[in-house]
Amino acid sequence: MPTDEITAKAQILIRRPRNEVFNAFMDPAVMSKFWLKRKDKGLREGDKITWFVGDASDAFEIEVRVMSIKQPSQIKIEWGQDGQFTTVTWTLDEQNPDVTRLVIEERGFIGTRDEVVSQALDSTGGFNQVIVALKALLEHNSTINVVADRV
């Protein structure tokens, strides 16, 4: 398998309407409860924004380019830093009016085969923590620190 076909992928069923799950990624106030901190006004196609890992004044920054938004079924961004970007796609499929299948997939890793595999595995683990934290928030109104406590 060529390295450009290696992707990170995480998926889960969230027992909430698709619009609510979609909004969790669109709204900075909601997303900041379960994942990255944001100071933007929401996602709009063509925007270039910054997301932060943590709240500290020197928090690690991630450049984000919003590529496309298809409400309420898909969000696609490029993200990275220092000119090295990957593509992340959120796909939301309505299983029934109260259940959403969420898939997050990242592609475009750069490096040797071993480096690409390592990056994809790391992202897969991270995205799995994100979706579990989102599920806890939306289904149980509970914030859990799995993302903040990732080591």
NULUM-365531 format. One record per atom (N, C-alpha, C): residue number from 0; residue in one letter; atom name; z, y, x. Coordinates in steps of 0.02 Angstrom, whole numbers, plus 32768, in hexadecimal, padded with zeros to 4 digits. Layout:
BEGIN
pos code site w v u
NUM a CA Z Y X;
...
//
This chain:
BEGIN
pos code site w v u
0 m N 8000 7FC5 802A;
0 m CA 8000 8000 8000;
0 m C 8000 803E 802C;
1 p N 7FD0 806B 8022;
1 p CA 7FD0 80AA 8048;
1 p C 800D 80D4 8037;
2 t N 8024 80FC 8068;
2 t CA 8061 8123 805D;
2 t C 8059 8156 8025;
3 d N 801C 816D 8016;
3 d CA 8013 819E 7FE1;
3 d C 801E 817F 7F9B;
4 e N 8024 813D 7F98;
4 e CA 8032 811B 7F58;
4 e C 807C 810C 7F4F;
5 i N 80A5 811B 7F81;
5 i CA 80ED 810E 7F7C;
5 i C 810E 8148 7F57;
6 t N 8131 8137 7F21;
6 t CA 8151 816B 7EF9;
6 t C 819B 815B 7EEF;
7 a N 81C0 818F 7EDD;
7 a CA 8205 8187 7EC6;
7 a C 8202 8189 7E7A;
8 k N 8227 815D 7E59;
8 k CA 8224 815B 7E10;
8 k C 8268 8146 7DF5;
9 a N 827E 816A 7DC2;
9 a CA 82BB 815A 7D9D;
9 a C 82AD 8163 7D53;
10 q N 82CB 8138 7D2A;
10 q CA 82C0 813E 7CE2;
10 q C 82FC 8126 7CBC;
11 i N 8304 8141 7C7F;
11 i CA 833D 8130 7C56;
11 i C 832E 8143 7C0D;
12 l N 8351 8122 7BDF;
12 l CA 8350 8136 7B99;
12 l C 838B 8165 7B8E;
13 i N 837D 819E 7B6F;
13 i CA 83B2 81CC 7B5D;
13 i C 83B2 81D2 7B11;
14 r N 83EA 81C5 7AF4;
14 r CA 83F0 81C4 7AAB;
14 r C 83F9 820B 7A8F;
15 r N 83C5 8232 7A9A;
15 r CA 83C2 8277 7A81;
15 r C 8378 8287 7A73;
16 p N 836B 82B6 7A46;
16 p CA 8326 82C9 7A38;
16 p C 8302 82E3 7A76;
17 r N 82C1 82D7 7A78;
17 r CA 8299 82E9 7AB2;
17 r C 829D 8334 7AC3;
18 n N 829C 8360 7A92;
18 n CA 82A1 83A7 7A9F;
18 n C 82E2 83B9 7AC4;
19 e N 8318 8398 7AB2;
19 e CA 8359 83A6 7AD3;
19 e C 8358 838F 7B1C;
20 v N 833B 8355 7B29;
20 v CA 8335 833D 7B6E;
20 v C 8308 836B 7B96;
21 f N 82CF 837D 7B7A;
21 f CA 82A0 83AB 7B9A;
21 f C 82C3 83ED 7BAB;
22 n N 82E7 8409 7B7C;
22 n CA 830A 8449 7B86;
22 n C 833E 8445 7BBD;
23 a N 835B 840B 7BC8;
23 a CA 838D 8404 7BFD;
23 a C 8370 8415 7C42;
24 f N 8330 8408 7C4C;
24 f CA 8310 8419 7C8B;
24 f C 82F2 8460 7C8B;
25 m N 82E2 8478 7C50;
25 m CA 82C4 84BB 7C4B;
25 m C 82F9 84F3 7C50;
26 d N 8334 84E7 7C35;
26 d CA 8369 8519 7C31;
26 d C 8396 8516 7C6F;
27 p N 8397 854B 7C98;
27 p CA 83C0 854A 7CD5;
27 p C 840B 853E 7CC7;
28 a N 8425 8558 7C90;
28 a CA 846C 854F 7C81;
28 a C 847D 8506 7C73;
29 v N 8450 84E3 7C53;
29 v CA 845C 849C 7C45;
29 v C 8451 8473 7C84;
30 m N 8419 847D 7CA7;
30 m CA 840B 8455 7CE2;
30 m C 8442 845C 7D17;
31 s N 845E 8497 7D1C;
31 s CA 8492 84A3 7D4E;
31 s C 84D1 847A 7D40;
32 k N 84D9 8461 7D04;
32 k CA 8513 8438 7CF2;
32 k C 850E 83F0 7D0C;
33 f N 84CF 83D8 7D17;
33 f CA 84C8 8392 7D2C;
33 f C 84A0 8389 7D6C;
34 w N 8483 83C0 7D88;
34 w CA 8459 83B6 7DC3;
34 w C 845B 83F2 7DF0;
35 l N 8421 8411 7DFC;
35 l CA 841B 8448 7E2B;
35 l C 842D 848A 7E0A;
36 k N 8446 84B8 7E31;
36 k CA 8458 84FA 7E19;
36 k C 8419 8525 7E17;
37 r N 8415 854D 7DE2;
37 r CA 83D9 8577 7DDA;
37 r C 83EE 85BD 7DC6;
38 k N 83C7 85ED 7DDD;
38 k CA 83D3 8633 7DCD;
38 k C 8396 8652 7DAB;
39 d N 8365 8628 7D9A;
39 d CA 8328 8642 7D7A;
39 d C 8334 864A 7D2F;
40 k N 8302 8662 7D0C;
40 k CA 8307 866F 7CC4;
40 k C 82E7 8636 7C9B;
41 g N 82D9 85FE 7CBA;
41 g CA 82B7 85C7 7C99;
41 g C 8276 85B9 7CBC;
42 l N 8258 8581 7CAD;
42 l CA 821A 856D 7CCE;
42 l C 81DD 8587 7CA7;
43 r N 81AE 85A3 7CCD;
43 r CA 816E 85B8 7CB1;
43 r C 8137 85A3 7CE1;
44 e N 80FF 858A 7CC7;
44 e CA 80C8 8576 7CF2;
44 e C 80B5 85AE 7D21;
45 g N 80AA 859C 7D60;
45 g CA 8097 85CC 7D93;
45 g C 80D0 85ED 7DB7;
46 d N 810E 85E5 7D9E;
46 d CA 8148 8604 7DBE;
46 d C 8155 85E3 7E02;
47 k N 816E 860C 7E30;
47 k CA 8189 85F4 7E70;
47 k C 81D2 860A 7E70;
48 i N 81FF 85D9 7E70;
48 i CA 8247 85E7 7E6A;
48 i C 826D 85BF 7E9F;
49 t N 82AF 85CA 7EA1;
49 t CA 82DA 85A6 7ED0;
49 t C 8311 8583 7EA9;
50 w N 831D 8544 7EBB;
50 w CA 8355 851E 7EA1;
50 w C 8385 8513 7EDB;
51 f N 83C5 8509 7ECC;
51 f CA 83F8 8505 7EFF;
51 f C 8421 84C5 7EF9;
52 v N 8433 84A9 7F33;
52 v CA 845F 846F 7F34;
52 v C 84A5 848A 7F3F;
53 g N 84CA 8490 7F09;
53 g CA 850E 84AA 7F0C;
53 g C 8512 84F4 7EFB;
54 d N 8550 850D 7EFB;
54 d CA 855E 8553 7EE7;
54 d C 856D 8581 7F22;
55 a N 8575 8566 7F5E;
55 a CA 8589 858F 7F97;
55 a C 8554 85C4 7FA7;
56 s N 8569 85FA 7FC6;
56 s CA 853A 8630 7FD6;
56 s C 8504 8618 8007;
57 d N 8513 85E4 802E;
57 d CA 84E2 85C9 805D;
57 d C 84C6 8586 8045;
58 a N 84C4 857C 8003;
58 a CA 84AB 853D 7FE6;
58 a C 8464 852F 7FFD;
59 f N 8455 84F0 8006;
59 f CA 8412 84DA 8019;
59 f C 83E1 84EF 7FE2;
60 e N 83A9 850C 7FF5;
60 e CA 8378 8526 7FC6;
60 e C 833B 84F8 7FC3;
61 i N 8320 84F1 7F86;
61 i CA 82E4 84CB 7F7B;
61 i C 82B1 84F8 7F58;
62 e N 8278 8500 7F78;
62 e CA 8242 8527 7F59;
62 e C 8222 84FD 7F22;
63 v N 8215 851D 7EE9;
63 v CA 81F8 84FA 7EB0;
63 v C 81BB 8521 7E97;
64 r N 8185 84FD 7E8E;
64 r CA 8148 851A 7E70;
64 r C 813C 84F4 7E2F;
65 v N 813D 8518 7DF7;
65 v CA 8133 84F9 7DB6;
65 v C 80E8 84F0 7DAB;
66 m N 80D1 84B2 7DA9;
66 m CA 808A 84A4 7DA4;
66 m C 8072 84A0 7D5B;
67 s N 8097 847B 7D31;
67 s CA 8083 8477 7CEB;
67 s C 80BF 8464 7CC0;
68 i N 80BC 847C 7C82;
68 i CA 80EF 846D 7C50;
68 i C 80CA 845B 7C10;
69 k N 80D8 841F 7BF7;
69 k CA 80BC 8408 7BB7;
69 k C 80F7 83F8 7B8A;
70 q N 810D 842A 7B65;
70 q CA 8148 8422 7B3C;
70 q C 8139 83F5 7B01;
71 p N 8163 83C4 7AF2;
71 p CA 81A0 83AF 7B13;
71 p C 8198 836F 7B3C;
72 s N 815C 8363 7B56;
72 s CA 814F 8322 7B74;
72 s C 814A 831E 7BBF;
73 q N 813F 8357 7BE2;
73 q CA 8137 8351 7C2B;
73 q C 8143 8394 7C4E;
74 i N 8163 838E 7C88;
74 i CA 816C 83C6 7CB7;
74 i C 8154 83AD 7CFA;
75 k N 812C 83D6 7D1D;
75 k CA 8114 83C3 7D60;
75 k C 811F 83FE 7D8E;
76 i N 8140 83EF 7DC7;
76 i CA 814D 8422 7DFA;
76 i C 8139 8407 7E3E;
77 e N 8134 8435 7E6D;
77 e CA 8133 8424 7EB4;
77 e C 8173 8442 7ED0;
78 w N 8194 841D 7EFC;
78 w CA 81D1 8438 7F1A;
78 w C 81D7 8423 7F63;
79 g N 81FD 844A 7F88;
79 g CA 8207 843B 7FCE;
79 g C 821E 8478 7FF3;
80 q N 8211 8478 8033;
80 q CA 8221 84B2 805D;
80 q C 81F8 84AE 809C;
81 d N 81F2 84E7 80BE;
81 d CA 81CC 84EC 80FC;
81 d C 8184 84D1 80F5;
82 g N 8166 84DD 80BB;
82 g CA 8121 84C9 80B1;
82 g C 8115 847F 80A3;
83 q N 814A 8457 80A0;
83 q CA 8144 8410 8091;
83 q C 8159 8405 8048;
84 f N 8129 83F7 801D;
84 f CA 8138 83EF 7FD6;
84 f C 8125 83AA 7FBC;
85 t N 814B 8393 7F8C;
85 t CA 813A 8357 7F66;
85 t C 8131 836C 7F1D;
86 t N 8115 8340 7EF5;
86 t CA 810B 834D 7EAE;
86 t C 813C 8323 7E86;
87 v N 815F 8344 7E58;
87 v CA 818E 8322 7E2C;
87 v C 8176 832B 7DE4;
88 t N 8174 82F4 7DBF;
88 t CA 815F 82F6 7D79;
88 t C 8195 82D6 7D4E;
89 w N 81A9 82FB 7D1A;
89 w CA 81D6 82E2 7CE7;
89 w C 81AA 82D1 7CAB;
90 t N 81AE 8293 7C93;
90 t CA 818A 827E 7C58;
90 t C 81BD 8268 7C24;
91 l N 81B6 8284 7BE7;
91 l CA 81E5 8276 7BB1;
91 l C 81BE 8258 7B77;
92 d N 81CF 821A 7B66;
92 d CA 81AE 81F7 7B2F;
92 d C 81E0 81EC 7AF8;
93 e N 81CD 8200 7ABC;
93 e CA 81F9 81F6 7A82;
93 e C 81F5 81AD 7A6C;
94 q N 822E 818A 7A70;
94 q CA 8230 8145 7A5A;
94 q C 823C 8141 7A0F;
95 n N 8265 816E 79F6;
95 n CA 826E 817D 79AF;
95 n C 828C 81C3 79AD;
96 p N 8297 81E1 7974;
96 p CA 82AC 8227 7973;
96 p C 82ED 8236 7999;
97 d N 8316 8203 79A5;
97 d CA 8356 820E 79C7;
97 d C 835B 81EB 7A0B;
98 v N 8325 81D1 7A25;
98 v CA 8326 81AF 7A66;
98 v C 82E9 81C4 7A8F;
99 t N 82F7 81D9 7ACD;
99 t CA 82C2 81EF 7AFB;
99 t C 82C2 81C4 7B39;
100 r N 8287 81AE 7B4C;
100 r CA 827F 818B 7B8D;
100 r C 826C 81C1 7BC0;
101 l N 8296 81CA 7BF2;
101 l CA 828B 81FB 7C27;
101 l C 8277 81D7 7C66;
102 v N 823F 81ED 7C84;
102 v CA 8229 81D2 7CC4;
102 v C 8220 820D 7CF3;
103 i N 823E 8209 7D2E;
103 i CA 8234 823B 7D63;
103 i C 8212 8217 7D9D;
104 e N 81DA 8233 7DB3;
104 e CA 81B4 8214 7DE9;
104 e C 81A1 8249 7E1D;
105 e N 81AB 8238 7E5C;
105 e CA 8199 8265 7E93;
105 e C 8167 8242 7EC0;
106 r N 8135 8269 7ED6;
106 r CA 8101 824E 7F02;
106 r C 80ED 8283 7F36;
107 g N 80CA 826C 7F69;
107 g CA 80B1 829B 7F9B;
107 g C 80DC 829F 7FDA;
108 f N 8104 826B 7FE6;
108 f CA 812D 826B 8022;
108 f C 8101 8267 8060;
109 i N 8119 8286 8096;
109 i CA 80F2 828A 80D4;
109 i C 811A 826A 810D;
110 g N 80F6 8246 8138;
110 g CA 8116 8229 8173;
110 g C 80FA 81E4 8181;
111 t N 811B 81C1 81AD;
111 t CA 8108 817C 81BB;
111 t C 8119 8152 817D;
112 r N 8100 8115 817B;
112 r CA 810F 80E9 8143;
112 r C 815B 80E2 8139;
113 d N 8180 80D7 816F;
113 d CA 81C8 80CF 816A;
113 d C 81EA 810F 8150;
114 e N 81D2 8149 8167;
114 e CA 81EE 8189 8151;
114 e C 81DF 8194 8106;
115 v N 81A3 8184 80F1;
115 v CA 8190 818D 80AA;
115 v C 81BA 815E 807E;
116 v N 81C2 8120 8092;
116 v CA 81EB 80F1 806C;
116 v C 8233 810A 8068;
117 s N 824E 8122 809F;
117 s CA 8293 813C 80A0;
117 s C 829A 8178 8071;
118 q N 826A 81A6 8073;
118 q CA 826C 81E1 8047;
118 q C 8268 81CC 7FFD;
119 a N 823C 819D 7FEE;
119 a CA 8234 8187 7FA9;
119 a C 8273 8164 7F90;
120 l N 8292 813B 7FBA;
120 l CA 82D0 8119 7FA5;
120 l C 8309 814C 7F9B;
121 d N 830E 817D 7FC8;
121 d CA 8341 81B1 7FC0;
121 d C 8337 81D8 7F80;
122 s N 82F9 81EB 7F72;
122 s CA 82EB 8210 7F34;
122 s C 82F8 81E6 7EF6;
123 t N 82E6 81A6 7EF8;
123 t CA 82F2 817A 7EC0;
123 t C 833D 8176 7EB1;
124 g N 8365 816F 7EE5;
124 g CA 83AE 816D 7EDB;
124 g C 83C8 81AF 7EBF;
125 g N 83AF 81E6 7ED9;
125 g CA 83C4 8227 7EC0;
125 g C 83B1 8232 7E77;
126 f N 8373 8221 7E66;
126 f CA 835D 822A 7E21;
126 f C 8384 81FD 7DF1;
127 n N 8396 81C1 7E08;
127 n CA 83BF 8196 7DDD;
127 n C 8403 81B6 7DCF;
128 q N 8420 81D7 7E00;
128 q CA 845E 81FA 7DF3;
128 q C 8455 8234 7DC3;
129 v N 841D 8258 7DCA;
129 v CA 840E 8290 7D9D;
129 v C 8409 8278 7D55;
130 i N 83E5 8242 7D49;
130 i CA 83DB 822D 7D04;
130 i C 841A 8210 7CE5;
131 v N 8445 81F1 7D0E;
131 v CA 8485 81DA 7CF4;
131 v C 84B2 8215 7CE2;
132 a N 84B2 8248 7D0D;
132 a CA 84D9 8285 7CFE;
132 a C 84BF 82A8 7CC0;
133 l N 847D 82AA 7CB7;
133 l CA 8460 82C8 7C7B;
133 l C 8472 82A0 7C3D;
134 k N 846F 825F 7C42;
134 k CA 8481 8234 7C09;
134 k C 84C9 8240 7BF5;
135 a N 84F6 8244 7C25;
135 a CA 853D 8251 7C16;
135 a C 8546 8294 7BF3;
136 l N 8521 82C7 7C0B;
136 l CA 8527 8309 7BED;
136 l C 850C 830A 7BA6;
137 l N 84D0 82F0 7B9B;
137 l CA 84B0 82F6 7B5A;
137 l C 84CC 82C5 7B26;
138 e N 84DF 828A 7B3C;
138 e CA 84F8 8259 7B0B;
138 e C 8543 825E 7B00;
139 h N 8568 8275 7B32;
139 h CA 85B1 8275 7B2D;
139 h C 85D1 82B8 7B3B;
140 n N 85A8 82EB 7B46;
140 n CA 85C0 832E 7B57;
140 n C 85F3 832C 7B91;
141 s N 85E1 8303 7BC2;
141 s CA 860D 82FA 7BFC;
141 s C 85E7 830B 7C3C;
142 t N 8606 8334 7C65;
142 t CA 85E8 8342 7CA6;
142 t C 860A 8315 7CD9;
143 i N 85E0 82F3 7D00;
143 i CA 85F9 82C7 7D34;
143 i C 85DD 82DE 7D76;
144 n N 8600 82D2 7DAC;
144 n CA 85EF 82ED 7DED;
144 n C 85C4 82BF 7E18;
145 v N 859D 8292 7DFA;
145 v CA 8577 8264 7E24;
145 v C 8546 8288 7E51;
146 v N 8527 82BD 7E38;
146 v CA 84F7 82E1 7E61;
146 v C 851B 8309 7E97;
147 a N 854E 832F 7E83;
147 a CA 8574 8358 7EB3;
147 a C 8596 832D 7EE8;
148 d N 85AA 82F1 7ED6;
148 d CA 85D0 82C6 7F04;
148 d C 85A3 8295 7F2B;
149 r N 8562 829B 7F25;
149 r CA 8535 826E 7F49;
149 r C 853D 8279 7F94;
150 v N 8544 8242 7FB8;
150 v CA 854B 8246 8001;
150 v C 8513 8220 8023;
//
